[in-house]
């Protein structure tokens, strides 16, 4: 097994664990842990795709990780209607 296969496997495992934990209601999709797992898994898969020069997945995984990273640091907004 090549290094890129091992790296990709680690990323996919992280993504699947996050998905399963969310599916079985052990980890809500709004939790920082879930979002971080999505960021980490996608970033690792992106790197692996880059190593094998499979650029469609580099684009997919880089966007996935970027969206997760932005979500991780997103400031919660006031929703109680107290807008002044």
DRENDRENGU-754306 format. One line per 2 residues: their letters; for each residue x, y, z of C-alpha. Coordinates in steps of 0.1 Angstrom, whole numbers, plus 5000, padded with zeros to 4 digits. Layout:
BEGIN
A> X/Y/Z; ...
END
This chain:
BEGIN
XX> 5000/5000/5000; 5014/5034/4990
XX> 5016/5064/5014; 4989/5082/4995
XX> 4965/5052/5001; 4973/5052/5038
XX> 4968/5090/5040; 4935/5088/5021
XX> 4923/5060/5043; 4929/5080/5074
XX> 4910/5110/5060; 4881/5088/5049
XX> 4879/5071/5082; 4877/5104/5100
XX> 4849/5116/5077; 4830/5083/5081
XX> 4832/5083/5118; 4819/5119/5119
XX> 4791/5109/5096; 4781/5078/5116
XX> 4783/5096/5149; 4760/5123/5135
XX> 4737/5097/5119; 4732/5079/5152
XX> 4727/5111/5171; 4759/5109/5191
XX> 4774/5141/5176; 4752/5170/5164
XX> 4762/5185/5131; 4765/5219/5148
XX> 4791/5207/5173; 4827/5219/5170
XX> 4840/5183/5171; 4818/5173/5142
XX> 4829/5203/5121; 4865/5198/5130
XX> 4864/5162/5120; 4849/5172/5087
XX> 4877/5198/5082; 4905/5174/5092
XX> 4892/5145/5072; 4886/5166/5041
XX> 4920/5183/5044; 4937/5149/5046
XX> 4918/5136/5016; 4926/5167/4997
XX> 4963/5162/5004; 4962/5126/4994
XX> 4944/5135/4961; 4971/5161/4954
XX> 4998/5135/4960; 4982/5113/4933
XX> 4974/5143/4910; 4937/5136/4910
XX> 4926/5172/4908; 4888/5169/4907
XX> 4890/5156/4942; 4916/5182/4952
XX> 4890/5208/4943; 4861/5189/4960
XX> 4880/5182/4992; 4896/5217/4994
XX> 4862/5233/4992; 4848/5209/5017
XX> 4876/5216/5042; 4874/5254/5036
XX> 4836/5254/5043; 4842/5234/5074
XX> 4870/5257/5086; 4848/5288/5080
XX> 4820/5270/5099; 4843/5262/5128
XX> 4851/5298/5134; 4817/5313/5125
XX> 4805/5336/5152; 4769/5328/5163
XX> 4744/5355/5155; 4717/5368/5177
XX> 4684/5353/5168; 4661/5366/5196
XX> 4648/5395/5176; 4667/5421/5196
XX> 4681/5438/5165; 4685/5475/5171
END
